[in-house]
Amino acid sequence: MSKKLKSIAVYCGHEFGNNPDFALDAKKIGEFLGKSRIRMVFGGGDVGLMGTVATAALKAGGHVIGVSTNNVMEKQEPVHKEVEVEIVEGVNERKQKMIELSDAFIILPGGIGTLNELTDIMTMQQIGESKKPLFFLNTAGFWIPFVRLFIHMQHNGFIENIHDYNIHGANTTEELFKKILEY
């Protein structure tokens, strides 16, 4: 069943990482969302990959919404000044708001926060609270260890059915764009 995705949350690092391809792909994702008129939802920060993807979406004419908390903004993520940013109480409310505002999710390289957001979405899919699609961009093989862990969990009887998840992986931005547009 094909349905046009109108709003996609992008989860990624508030750092750049040590591979320049991470930032390059983040920029391409932002440009794609902006040119495709798909609203981007993100963590609201103007740092690292997060800031890169948001700035690129804006420059491509896109609509971008940020969701952040006072605590996060004070400690590590200055708010993106060109974006409407909604401030919520805590990180759990932040995650829930981003999920509510989105029809789908894109996962780019990132750290513990990105992993936490990813596993929350997967848990919601597993227990049937959400069937919204999750798109992974495996830049430079970044997500291969996670995929191995996921398969390991399945082989050891902790994940019953791979079909409980609405996950779509891609190794290139072009492959990812095609999967999003065909969804």
MIKOL-355214 format. One record per residue: x, y, z of N, C-alpha, C in turn; residue in three letters. Coordinates in Angstrom, 1 decimal, always signed. Layout:
BEGIN
- n_px; n_py; n_pz; ca_px; ca_py; ca_pz; c_px; c_py; c_pz; resn
- X; Y; Z; X; Y; Z; X; Y; Z; ALA .
...
END
This chain:
BEGIN
- n_px; n_py; n_pz; ca_px; ca_py; ca_pz; c_px; c_py; c_pz; resn
- +0.8; -1.2; +0.0; +0.0; +0.0; +0.0; +0.9; +1.2; +0.0; MET .
- +0.8; +2.1; -1.0; +1.6; +3.3; -1.1; +0.9; +4.5; -0.5; SER .
- +1.5; +5.2; +0.3; +1.0; +6.5; +0.9; +2.1; +7.5; +0.9; LYS .
- +1.8; +8.7; +0.5; +2.8; +9.7; +0.5; +3.2; +10.1; +1.9; LYS .
- +4.4; +10.1; +2.2; +4.9; +10.5; +3.5; +5.0; +12.1; +3.5; LEU .
- +4.3; +12.7; +4.4; +4.3; +14.2; +4.4; +5.3; +14.8; +5.5; LYS .
- +5.6; +13.9; +6.5; +6.5; +14.4; +7.6; +7.4; +13.3; +8.1; SER .
- +8.7; +13.6; +8.1; +9.6; +12.5; +8.5; +10.6; +13.1; +9.6; ILE .
- +10.7; +12.3; +10.7; +11.7; +12.7; +11.7; +13.0; +12.1; +11.3; ALA .
- +14.0; +12.9; +11.5; +15.4; +12.5; +11.2; +16.1; +12.5; +12.5; VAL .
- +16.7; +11.3; +12.8; +17.5; +11.1; +14.0; +18.9; +10.9; +13.6; TYR .
- +19.8; +11.6; +14.3; +21.2; +11.6; +13.9; +22.0; +12.2; +15.0; CYS .
- +23.3; +12.2; +14.9; +24.2; +12.7; +15.9; +24.3; +14.2; +16.1; GLY .
- +24.5; +14.7; +17.3; +24.7; +16.1; +17.5; +26.2; +16.4; +17.4; HIS .
- +27.0; +15.4; +17.0; +28.4; +15.5; +16.6; +28.5; +15.2; +15.1; GLU .
- +29.6; +15.4; +14.5; +29.8; +15.1; +13.1; +30.3; +13.7; +12.8; PHE .
- +30.9; +13.1; +13.9; +31.6; +11.8; +13.7; +32.9; +12.0; +13.0; GLY .
- +33.6; +10.9; +12.7; +34.9; +11.1; +12.2; +35.0; +10.7; +10.7; ASN .
- +33.9; +10.5; +10.0; +33.9; +10.2; +8.6; +33.2; +11.4; +7.9; ASN .
- +33.8; +12.1; +6.9; +33.2; +13.2; +6.2; +31.9; +12.7; +5.5; PRO .
- +31.8; +11.4; +5.1; +30.6; +11.0; +4.4; +29.3; +11.1; +5.3; ASP .
- +29.5; +11.1; +6.6; +28.3; +11.3; +7.5; +27.7; +12.6; +7.2; PHE .
- +28.5; +13.7; +7.2; +27.9; +15.0; +7.0; +27.4; +15.2; +5.6; ALA .
- +28.2; +14.6; +4.6; +27.8; +14.7; +3.2; +26.4; +14.1; +3.0; LEU .
- +26.2; +12.9; +3.6; +24.9; +12.2; +3.5; +23.8; +13.0; +4.2; ASP .
- +24.1; +13.5; +5.4; +23.1; +14.3; +6.1; +22.6; +15.5; +5.3; ALA .
- +23.6; +16.2; +4.6; +23.2; +17.3; +3.8; +22.3; +16.8; +2.6; LYS .
- +22.6; +15.7; +2.0; +21.8; +15.2; +0.9; +20.4; +14.8; +1.4; LYS .
- +20.3; +14.3; +2.6; +19.0; +14.0; +3.2; +18.2; +15.2; +3.4; ILE .
- +18.8; +16.3; +3.9; +18.1; +17.5; +4.1; +17.6; +18.1; +2.8; GLY .
- +18.5; +18.1; +1.8; +18.1; +18.6; +0.5; +17.0; +17.9; -0.1; GLU .
- +17.0; +16.5; +0.0; +15.9; +15.7; -0.5; +14.6; +16.0; +0.1; PHE .
- +14.6; +16.1; +1.4; +13.4; +16.4; +2.2; +12.8; +17.8; +1.8; LEU .
- +13.7; +18.8; +1.7; +13.3; +20.1; +1.3; +12.7; +20.2; -0.1; GLY .
- +13.4; +19.6; -1.1; +13.0; +19.6; -2.5; +11.7; +18.8; -2.7; LYS .
- +11.5; +17.7; -1.9; +10.4; +16.8; -2.0; +9.2; +17.4; -1.2; SER .
- +9.3; +18.5; -0.5; +8.3; +19.1; +0.3; +7.8; +18.2; +1.3; ARG .
- +8.7; +17.4; +1.9; +8.4; +16.5; +3.1; +8.9; +17.3; +4.3; ILE .
- +8.0; +17.6; +5.2; +8.3; +18.3; +6.4; +9.3; +17.5; +7.2; ARG .
- +10.4; +18.2; +7.7; +11.4; +17.5; +8.5; +11.2; +17.8; +10.0; MET .
- +11.2; +16.8; +10.8; +11.1; +16.9; +12.3; +12.5; +16.5; +12.8; VAL .
- +13.0; +17.2; +13.8; +14.3; +16.8; +14.3; +14.5; +17.4; +15.7; PHE .
- +15.6; +17.1; +16.3; +15.8; +17.5; +17.7; +16.0; +18.9; +18.0; GLY .
- +16.1; +19.8; +17.0; +16.1; +21.2; +17.2; +17.5; +21.9; +17.3; GLY .
- +18.5; +21.1; +17.4; +19.8; +21.6; +17.6; +20.5; +22.1; +16.3; GLY .
- +21.4; +23.1; +16.5; +22.2; +23.6; +15.3; +23.7; +23.1; +15.5; ASP .
- +23.8; +21.8; +15.7; +25.2; +21.2; +15.9; +25.2; +19.9; +15.1; VAL .
- +26.5; +19.5; +14.7; +26.7; +18.2; +14.1; +25.9; +17.9; +13.0; GLY .
- +25.6; +16.6; +12.8; +24.8; +16.1; +11.7; +23.4; +16.7; +11.8; LEU .
- +22.9; +16.9; +13.0; +21.5; +17.4; +13.2; +21.4; +18.8; +12.6; MET .
- +22.3; +19.7; +12.8; +22.3; +21.0; +12.3; +22.5; +21.0; +10.8; GLY .
- +23.3; +20.1; +10.3; +23.6; +19.9; +8.9; +22.4; +19.6; +8.1; THR .
- +21.6; +18.6; +8.5; +20.5; +18.1; +7.8; +19.4; +19.2; +7.8; VAL .
- +19.2; +19.9; +9.0; +18.2; +20.9; +9.1; +18.5; +22.1; +8.2; ALA .
- +19.7; +22.5; +8.2; +20.1; +23.7; +7.4; +19.9; +23.3; +5.9; THR .
- +20.3; +22.1; +5.5; +20.2; +21.7; +4.1; +18.7; +21.7; +3.7; ALA .
- +17.8; +21.2; +4.6; +16.4; +21.1; +4.2; +15.9; +22.6; +4.1; ALA .
- +16.2; +23.5; +5.0; +15.8; +24.9; +4.9; +16.3; +25.5; +3.6; LEU .
- +17.5; +25.3; +3.2; +18.1; +25.9; +2.0; +17.4; +25.4; +0.8; LYS .
- +16.9; +24.2; +0.8; +16.2; +23.6; -0.3; +14.7; +23.9; -0.3; ALA .
- +14.3; +24.8; +0.6; +12.9; +25.3; +0.6; +12.0; +24.5; +1.5; GLY .
- +12.6; +23.7; +2.3; +11.7; +22.8; +3.2; +11.2; +23.5; +4.4; GLY .
- +10.2; +22.8; +5.0; +9.7; +23.2; +6.3; +10.3; +22.3; +7.4; HIS .
- +10.8; +22.9; +8.4; +11.5; +22.1; +9.4; +11.0; +22.5; +10.8; VAL .
- +10.7; +21.5; +11.6; +10.3; +21.7; +13.0; +11.2; +21.0; +13.9; ILE .
- +11.6; +21.7; +14.9; +12.5; +21.1; +16.0; +11.8; +20.9; +17.3; GLY .
- +12.2; +19.9; +18.0; +11.6; +19.6; +19.3; +12.8; +19.4; +20.3; VAL .
- +12.9; +20.2; +21.3; +14.0; +20.1; +22.3; +13.5; +20.4; +23.7; SER .
- +14.5; +20.3; +24.6; +14.2; +20.5; +26.0; +15.1; +21.6; +26.5; THR .
- +14.8; +22.3; +27.6; +15.7; +23.3; +28.2; +17.0; +22.7; +28.6; ASN .
- +16.9; +21.6; +29.2; +18.1; +20.9; +29.7; +19.1; +20.6; +28.5; ASN .
- +18.6; +20.0; +27.4; +19.4; +19.7; +26.3; +20.0; +21.0; +25.7; VAL .
- +19.2; +22.0; +25.6; +19.7; +23.3; +24.9; +20.8; +23.9; +25.8; MET .
- +20.6; +23.9; +27.1; +21.6; +24.5; +28.0; +22.9; +23.7; +28.0; GLU .
- +22.9; +22.4; +27.9; +24.1; +21.6; +28.0; +24.9; +21.4; +26.7; LYS .
- +24.2; +21.1; +25.6; +24.9; +20.7; +24.4; +24.4; +21.1; +23.1; GLN .
- +23.2; +21.5; +23.0; +22.6; +21.7; +21.6; +22.0; +23.1; +21.5; GLU .
- +22.8; +24.1; +21.0; +22.1; +25.4; +20.8; +21.0; +25.2; +19.8; PRO .
- +19.9; +25.9; +20.0; +18.8; +25.8; +19.1; +19.1; +26.4; +17.7; VAL .
- +18.6; +25.7; +16.7; +18.8; +26.2; +15.3; +18.0; +27.4; +15.2; HIS .
- +18.6; +28.6; +14.9; +17.9; +29.9; +14.9; +16.9; +30.1; +13.7; LYS .
- +17.0; +29.3; +12.7; +16.1; +29.5; +11.5; +14.9; +28.5; +11.6; GLU .
- +14.8; +27.8; +12.7; +13.8; +26.8; +12.8; +12.8; +27.0; +13.9; VAL .
- +11.5; +26.7; +13.7; +10.6; +26.8; +14.8; +10.9; +25.6; +15.7; GLU .
- +11.2; +25.9; +17.0; +11.6; +24.8; +17.9; +10.6; +24.8; +19.1; VAL .
- +9.9; +23.7; +19.3; +9.0; +23.5; +20.4; +9.8; +23.0; +21.6; GLU .
- +9.7; +23.6; +22.7; +10.4; +23.2; +23.9; +9.4; +22.4; +24.8; ILE .
- +9.9; +21.2; +25.2; +9.1; +20.3; +26.0; +9.8; +20.0; +27.3; VAL .
- +9.2; +19.3; +28.2; +9.7; +19.1; +29.6; +10.9; +18.2; +29.6; GLU .
- +10.9; +17.1; +29.0; +12.0; +16.2; +29.1; +12.2; +15.4; +27.9; GLY .
- +13.3; +14.5; +27.9; +13.7; +13.8; +26.7; +12.6; +12.8; +26.3; VAL .
- +11.9; +12.2; +27.2; +10.8; +11.2; +26.9; +9.6; +12.0; +26.2; ASN .
- +9.3; +13.2; +26.7; +8.3; +14.0; +26.0; +8.8; +14.4; +24.6; GLU .
- +10.0; +14.7; +24.5; +10.7; +15.1; +23.2; +10.5; +14.0; +22.2; ARG .
- +10.9; +12.8; +22.6; +10.7; +11.6; +21.7; +9.3; +11.4; +21.3; LYS .
- +8.4; +11.5; +22.2; +7.0; +11.2; +21.9; +6.4; +12.3; +21.0; GLN .
- +6.8; +13.5; +21.2; +6.3; +14.6; +20.3; +6.9; +14.4; +18.9; LYS .
- +8.1; +14.1; +18.8; +8.7; +13.8; +17.4; +8.0; +12.7; +16.7; MET .
- +7.7; +11.6; +17.5; +6.9; +10.5; +16.9; +5.6; +10.9; +16.4; ILE .
- +4.9; +11.7; +17.2; +3.5; +12.2; +16.9; +3.5; +13.1; +15.6; GLU .
- +4.6; +13.9; +15.5; +4.6; +14.8; +14.4; +5.0; +14.2; +13.0; LEU .
- +5.4; +12.9; +13.1; +6.0; +12.3; +11.9; +5.2; +11.1; +11.4; SER .
- +5.3; +10.9; +10.0; +4.7; +9.8; +9.3; +5.7; +8.6; +9.2; ASP .
- +7.0; +9.0; +9.4; +8.1; +8.0; +9.2; +9.3; +8.5; +9.8; ALA .
- +10.4; +7.7; +9.8; +11.6; +8.1; +10.5; +12.8; +7.7; +9.7; PHE .
- +13.8; +8.6; +9.7; +15.1; +8.3; +9.0; +16.2; +8.3; +10.1; ILE .
- +17.0; +7.2; +10.1; +18.0; +7.0; +11.1; +19.4; +7.2; +10.4; ILE .
- +20.1; +8.2; +10.8; +21.5; +8.4; +10.2; +22.5; +8.0; +11.3; LEU .
- +23.8; +8.0; +11.1; +24.7; +7.8; +12.1; +24.6; +8.7; +13.3; PRO .
- +24.8; +8.2; +14.5; +24.7; +9.0; +15.7; +25.2; +8.2; +16.9; GLY .
- +24.9; +8.7; +18.1; +25.4; +8.1; +19.3; +24.3; +7.5; +20.1; GLY .
- +24.4; +7.6; +21.4; +23.5; +6.9; +22.3; +22.1; +7.5; +22.2; ILE .
- +21.9; +8.8; +22.0; +20.6; +9.4; +21.8; +19.9; +8.8; +20.6; GLY .
- +20.6; +8.7; +19.5; +20.1; +8.2; +18.3; +19.7; +6.7; +18.4; THR .
- +20.5; +6.0; +19.1; +20.3; +4.6; +19.4; +19.0; +4.4; +20.3; LEU .
- +18.9; +5.3; +21.2; +17.7; +5.3; +22.1; +16.4; +5.6; +21.4; ASN .
- +16.5; +6.6; +20.5; +15.3; +6.9; +19.7; +14.9; +5.8; +18.8; GLU .
- +15.9; +5.2; +18.2; +15.7; +4.1; +17.2; +15.1; +2.9; +18.0; LEU .
- +15.6; +2.5; +19.1; +15.1; +1.3; +19.8; +13.7; +1.6; +20.4; THR .
- +13.4; +2.9; +20.7; +12.0; +3.2; +21.2; +11.0; +2.9; +20.0; ASP .
- +11.4; +3.4; +18.8; +10.5; +3.2; +17.7; +10.3; +1.7; +17.4; ILE .
- +11.4; +1.0; +17.4; +11.4; -0.5; +17.1; +10.5; -1.2; +18.2; MET .
- +10.6; -0.8; +19.4; +9.8; -1.4; +20.5; +8.3; -1.1; +20.2; THR .
- +8.0; +0.1; +19.8; +6.6; +0.5; +19.5; +6.1; -0.4; +18.3; MET .
- +7.0; -0.6; +17.3; +6.6; -1.5; +16.2; +6.4; -2.9; +16.7; GLN .
- +7.3; -3.4; +17.5; +7.2; -4.8; +18.0; +5.9; -5.0; +18.8; GLN .
- +5.4; -4.1; +19.6; +4.2; -4.3; +20.4; +3.0; -3.8; +19.7; ILE .
- +3.1; -3.3; +18.5; +1.9; -2.9; +17.7; +1.4; -1.5; +17.9; GLY .
- +2.2; -0.7; +18.6; +1.7; +0.7; +18.9; +2.0; +1.6; +17.7; GLU .
- +2.9; +1.2; +16.8; +3.2; +2.0; +15.6; +3.6; +1.0; +14.5; SER .
- +3.2; +1.4; +13.3; +3.7; +0.7; +12.1; +4.3; +1.7; +11.1; LYS .
- +4.6; +2.9; +11.6; +5.3; +3.9; +10.8; +6.6; +3.4; +10.3; LYS .
- +7.0; +3.6; +9.1; +8.2; +3.0; +8.5; +9.5; +3.7; +9.1; PRO .
- +10.5; +2.9; +9.2; +11.8; +3.3; +9.8; +12.8; +3.1; +8.6; LEU .
- +13.5; +4.1; +8.2; +14.4; +4.1; +7.1; +15.9; +4.3; +7.7; PHE .
- +16.7; +3.3; +7.5; +18.1; +3.4; +7.9; +19.0; +3.8; +6.7; PHE .
- +19.9; +4.8; +7.0; +20.9; +5.0; +6.0; +22.2; +4.5; +6.6; LEU .
- +22.8; +3.5; +5.9; +23.9; +2.8; +6.4; +25.2; +3.4; +5.8; ASN .
- +25.4; +4.7; +6.1; +26.6; +5.4; +5.5; +27.9; +4.7; +6.0; THR .
- +28.7; +4.4; +5.1; +30.0; +3.8; +5.4; +29.9; +2.6; +6.3; ALA .
- +28.8; +1.8; +6.2; +28.6; +0.6; +7.0; +28.4; +0.9; +8.5; GLY .
- +28.0; +2.1; +8.8; +27.8; +2.5; +10.2; +26.9; +1.6; +11.0; PHE .
- +25.8; +1.1; +10.4; +24.8; +0.4; +11.2; +25.0; -1.1; +11.1; TRP .
- +26.0; -1.6; +10.4; +26.3; -3.1; +10.3; +26.4; -3.7; +11.7; ILE .
- +27.1; -3.2; +12.7; +27.1; -3.8; +14.0; +25.7; -3.9; +14.7; PRO .
- +24.9; -2.9; +14.4; +23.5; -3.0; +15.0; +22.7; -4.1; +14.3; PHE .
- +22.8; -4.2; +13.0; +22.1; -5.2; +12.2; +22.6; -6.6; +12.7; VAL .
- +23.9; -6.8; +13.0; +24.4; -8.0; +13.5; +23.8; -8.4; +14.9; ARG .
- +23.7; -7.3; +15.7; +23.1; -7.5; +17.0; +21.6; -7.9; +16.9; LEU .
- +20.9; -7.3; +16.0; +19.5; -7.6; +15.8; +19.3; -9.0; +15.3; PHE .
- +20.2; -9.5; +14.4; +20.1; -10.9; +13.9; +20.5; -11.8; +15.1; ILE .
- +21.5; -11.4; +15.9; +21.9; -12.2; +17.0; +20.8; -12.4; +18.0; HIS .
- +20.0; -11.3; +18.3; +18.8; -11.4; +19.2; +17.8; -12.3; +18.6; MET .
- +17.6; -12.3; +17.3; +16.6; -13.2; +16.7; +17.1; -14.6; +16.8; GLN .
- +18.3; -14.9; +16.5; +18.9; -16.3; +16.5; +18.8; -16.9; +18.0; HIS .
- +18.8; -16.0; +19.0; +18.8; -16.4; +20.3; +17.4; -16.4; +21.0; ASN .
- +16.4; -16.2; +20.1; +15.0; -16.3; +20.6; +14.4; -15.1; +21.3; GLY .
- +15.1; -13.9; +21.1; +14.5; -12.7; +21.8; +13.7; -11.8; +20.8; PHE .
- +13.8; -12.1; +19.5; +13.0; -11.5; +18.5; +12.3; -12.6; +17.8; ILE .
- +11.0; -12.6; +17.9; +10.2; -13.7; +17.3; +10.1; -13.6; +15.8; GLU .
- +9.7; -12.4; +15.3; +9.3; -12.3; +13.9; +9.9; -11.0; +13.4; ASN .
- +10.7; -11.1; +12.4; +11.3; -9.9; +11.7; +10.2; -9.0; +11.1; ILE .
- +9.1; -9.6; +10.8; +8.0; -8.9; +10.1; +7.2; -8.1; +11.1; HIS .
- +7.5; -8.1; +12.4; +6.9; -7.2; +13.4; +7.4; -5.8; +13.2; ASP .
- +8.5; -5.6; +12.4; +9.1; -4.3; +12.2; +8.9; -3.8; +10.7; TYR .
- +8.7; -2.5; +10.6; +8.6; -1.9; +9.3; +9.9; -1.1; +9.0; ASN .
- +10.9; -1.9; +8.7; +12.3; -1.3; +8.6; +12.7; -1.4; +7.1; ILE .
- +13.4; -0.4; +6.6; +13.9; -0.3; +5.3; +15.3; +0.2; +5.3; HIS .
- +16.3; -0.5; +4.9; +17.7; -0.1; +4.9; +18.1; +0.3; +3.6; GLY .
- +19.1; +1.2; +3.6; +19.8; +1.6; +2.3; +21.2; +1.9; +2.6; ALA .
- +22.1; +1.6; +1.6; +23.5; +1.9; +1.7; +23.9; +3.2; +1.1; ASN .
- +23.0; +3.8; +0.3; +23.3; +5.1; -0.4; +22.1; +6.0; -0.2; THR .
- +22.3; +7.3; -0.4; +21.2; +8.2; -0.3; +20.2; +8.0; -1.5; THR .
- +20.7; +7.7; -2.6; +19.8; +7.4; -3.8; +18.9; +6.3; -3.5; GLU .
- +19.4; +5.2; -3.0; +18.6; +4.0; -2.6; +17.6; +4.4; -1.6; GLU .
- +18.0; +5.2; -0.6; +17.0; +5.6; +0.4; +15.9; +6.5; -0.1; LEU .
- +16.3; +7.4; -1.0; +15.3; +8.3; -1.6; +14.2; +7.5; -2.4; PHE .
- +14.7; +6.5; -3.1; +13.8; +5.7; -3.9; +12.8; +4.9; -3.0; LYS .
- +13.3; +4.4; -1.9; +12.5; +3.6; -1.0; +11.4; +4.6; -0.3; LYS .
- +11.8; +5.8; +0.0; +10.9; +6.7; +0.6; +9.8; +7.1; -0.4; ILE .
- +10.2; +7.4; -1.6; +9.2; +7.9; -2.6; +8.3; +6.7; -3.0; LEU .
- +8.8; +5.5; -2.9; +8.0; +4.4; -3.3; +7.1; +3.8; -2.2; GLU .
- +7.3; +4.3; -1.0; +6.6; +3.8; +0.1; +5.1; +4.1; +0.0; TYR .
END
